[in-house]
Amino acid sequence: MASYPSMPLWTDAYLADTRHLSTTEHGAYLLLLMVAWRRPECDLPDDDKLLARFAGLGPRQWKNIKDAVMEFWTLEDGCWTQKRLLKERSFVVSRSNINSTNARKRDYTKSLKKKKTKNANASVEKCETDAPTPTPIPIDKDTKVSLYKESNFEEFWKQYPKRVAKGDARSAYKKAIKKAEHEIIMAGVARYNPDPEFTCMPATWLNQERWLDEPDRRVKAVTAERVEPRQGRGDIIAAAQRFKDRRETVA
């Protein structure tokens, strides 16, 4: 496998400079270019035996065409060099090194990105594995919204005309306070003036939403009638006797 990059051949430029060469000279010149391209210093030794061998010719043939072929080369410090060949070799090697460097950078970047992604995924999996399972906090339906206040219930309890079954009344009040404000319930209590014998249990009154009831005027009339009862038959007879006694005294 070649240890050097491919040698470029610019055919237009080549033919423009070598149209005068014979077929044998063309072949020898191209072979010498290829040999020099593969040498570390991109040059040829000043040795006719080696040059003839590089060109695939015998000593006599090489001697006959040497001047025509080597007119494109320059002899310096015992070595033949070709100016255009050196320029192309330098450019190709430089570009090859740049491409190799860029390729290594891309590979390193991809490898680093892949490693980071792998580490991130591993961290996420570890967190998901190690993270404790959250314990749900039970929420009482009655405490979702802080409408209930014990002080308000105690006010209701003191104002309601019949104070029995306080636990049931408290439960009913917690439900009622979600339907109406405390002030509205208390206004209903203030309007509630039933016959003592027919007063509702506080829990029943709340569950039936009795704070919405209109005032019962008939109850007030019945109550007044009981406070001031009508005179009976005996009272009428006694009053008549007193009236008769006063008349006789006057006479």
URJOWO-V355095 format. One record per residue. RES is the residue in one letter. SS is DSSP state (alpha for helix, beta for strand, coil for the rest). OMEGA is omega in radians with two decimals (999 if undefined). D_LAST is the distance of its C-alpha to the last C-alpha in whole Angstrom. Layout:
res = (RES,RES)
ss = (SS,SS)
omega = (OMEGA,OMEGA)
d_last = (D_LAST,D_LAST)
This chain:
res = (M,A,S,Y,P,S,M,P,L,W,T,D,A,Y,L,A,D,T,R,H,L,S,T,T,E,H,G,A,Y,L,L,L,L,M,V,A,W,R,R,P,E,C,D,L,P,D,D,D,K,L,L,A,R,F,A,G,L,G,P,R,Q,W,K,N,I,K,D,A,V,M,E,F,W,T,L,E,D,G,C,W,T,Q,K,R,L,L,K,E,R,S,F,V,V,S,R,S,N,I,N,S,T,N,A,R,K,R,D,Y,T,K,S,L,K,K,K,K,T,K,N,A,N,A,S,V,E,K,C,E,T,D,A,P,T,P,T,P,I,P,I,D,K,D,T,K,V,S,L,Y,K,E,S,N,F,E,E,F,W,K,Q,Y,P,K,R,V,A,K,G,D,A,R,S,A,Y,K,K,A,I,K,K,A,E,H,E,I,I,M,A,G,V,A,R,Y,N,P,D,P,E,F,T,C,M,P,A,T,W,L,N,Q,E,R,W,L,D,E,P,D,R,R,V,K,A,V,T,A,E,R,V,E,P,R,Q,G,R,G,D,I,I,A,A,A,Q,R,F,K,D,R,R,E,T,V,A)
ss = (coil,coil,coil,coil,coil,coil,coil,coil,coil,coil,alpha,alpha,alpha,alpha,alpha,alpha,alpha,alpha,coil,coil,coil,coil,alpha,alpha,alpha,alpha,alpha,alpha,alpha,alpha,alpha,alpha,alpha,alpha,alpha,alpha,alpha,alpha,coil,coil,coil,coil,coil,beta,beta,coil,coil,alpha,alpha,alpha,alpha,alpha,alpha,alpha,alpha,coil,coil,coil,alpha,alpha,alpha,alpha,alpha,alpha,alpha,alpha,alpha,alpha,alpha,alpha,coil,coil,coil,beta,beta,beta,coil,coil,beta,beta,beta,coil,alpha,alpha,alpha,alpha,alpha,alpha,alpha,alpha,alpha,alpha,alpha,alpha,alpha,alpha,alpha,alpha,alpha,alpha,alpha,alpha,alpha,alpha,alpha,alpha,alpha,alpha,alpha,alpha,alpha,alpha,alpha,alpha,alpha,alpha,alpha,alpha,alpha,alpha,alpha,alpha,alpha,alpha,alpha,alpha,alpha,alpha,alpha,alpha,coil,coil,coil,coil,coil,coil,coil,coil,coil,coil,alpha,alpha,alpha,coil,coil,coil,coil,coil,coil,alpha,alpha,alpha,alpha,alpha,alpha,alpha,alpha,alpha,alpha,coil,coil,coil,coil,coil,coil,alpha,alpha,alpha,alpha,alpha,alpha,alpha,alpha,alpha,alpha,alpha,coil,coil,coil,coil,coil,alpha,alpha,alpha,alpha,alpha,alpha,alpha,alpha,alpha,alpha,coil,coil,coil,coil,alpha,alpha,alpha,coil,coil,coil,alpha,alpha,alpha,alpha,alpha,alpha,coil,coil,alpha,alpha,alpha,coil,coil,coil,coil,alpha,alpha,alpha,alpha,alpha,alpha,alpha,alpha,alpha,alpha,alpha,coil,coil,coil,coil,coil,alpha,alpha,alpha,alpha,alpha,alpha,alpha,alpha,alpha,alpha,alpha,alpha,alpha,alpha,alpha,alpha,alpha,alpha,coil)
omega = (-3.08,3.13,3.13,3.11,-3.11,3.14,3.10,3.10,-3.13,-2.98,-3.13,-3.13,-3.14,-3.12,3.13,-3.10,-2.98,-3.10,-3.08,-3.09,3.06,-3.14,3.14,-3.14,3.06,-3.12,-3.12,-3.11,3.13,3.12,3.11,3.08,-3.12,3.13,-3.14,-3.14,-3.08,3.13,-3.08,-3.10,3.13,-3.12,3.11,3.13,3.10,-3.10,-3.05,3.12,3.12,3.14,3.11,3.13,3.11,-3.11,3.12,-3.10,3.03,-3.12,-3.11,3.13,3.12,-3.13,-3.09,-3.07,-3.04,-3.07,-3.12,-3.09,-3.01,3.08,3.12,-3.07,3.12,-3.13,3.13,3.08,3.05,3.13,3.08,3.10,-3.14,-3.01,-3.10,3.14,3.11,-3.14,-3.13,-3.14,3.14,-3.13,-3.10,3.14,3.13,3.13,3.12,3.12,3.12,3.13,3.13,3.12,3.13,3.13,3.11,3.11,3.13,3.13,3.14,3.13,3.12,-3.14,3.14,3.13,3.13,3.14,3.12,3.13,3.13,3.13,3.13,3.12,3.12,3.13,3.13,3.13,3.14,3.12,-3.14,-3.13,-3.06,-3.06,3.12,3.11,-3.10,3.12,-3.13,3.12,3.14,3.14,3.09,-3.14,-3.10,-3.10,3.09,3.07,-3.03,3.10,-3.07,3.02,-3.10,-3.14,3.10,3.11,3.13,3.08,3.09,-3.08,-3.13,-3.07,-3.08,-3.02,-3.12,-3.03,3.08,3.12,-3.05,3.14,3.10,-3.14,3.13,3.12,3.14,3.13,3.11,3.10,-3.07,-3.06,3.06,-3.12,-3.09,3.10,-3.11,-3.11,3.13,3.11,-3.13,3.07,3.08,3.09,-3.14,3.14,-3.04,-3.11,-3.03,2.96,-3.10,-3.12,-3.06,3.11,-3.13,2.93,-3.10,3.13,3.11,-3.14,3.14,-3.12,-3.13,3.13,-3.08,3.07,3.12,-3.09,3.02,3.11,-3.13,-3.12,-3.12,3.14,3.13,-3.14,3.13,-3.14,3.12,-3.13,3.13,3.13,3.14,-3.09,3.12,3.11,3.11,-3.11,-3.13,3.13,-3.14,3.14,-3.13,3.13,3.13,3.12,3.12,3.11,3.14,3.14,-3.14,-3.13,-3.13,3.13,-3.14,-3.13,999)
d_last = (167,168,167,167,165,166,169,168,170,170,172,173,173,176,178,178,180,182,183,187,187,189,187,188,187,184,184,185,183,179,180,181,177,176,178,177,173,173,174,172,174,174,178,181,184,187,189,191,192,188,187,190,188,184,186,187,191,194,196,198,195,193,195,196,192,191,191,189,187,186,186,182,182,183,185,183,184,186,183,182,179,177,175,173,173,172,169,168,168,166,163,163,163,160,158,158,157,154,153,153,151,149,149,148,145,144,144,143,140,139,140,137,135,135,135,132,130,131,130,126,126,127,124,122,122,122,119,117,119,118,114,111,109,106,103,100,97,94,91,88,86,83,85,87,84,82,79,77,76,74,72,71,70,68,66,65,65,62,60,60,57,59,62,64,68,69,73,72,70,72,75,73,72,76,76,73,74,77,75,73,72,70,68,67,66,64,62,62,60,58,57,57,53,53,51,52,53,55,57,61,63,65,68,67,65,68,70,68,68,64,64,65,62,59,55,53,50,49,49,47,44,44,44,41,39,40,38,35,35,32,29,30,28,26,25,23,22,20,19,17,16,15,13,11,10,9,6,5,5,4,0)
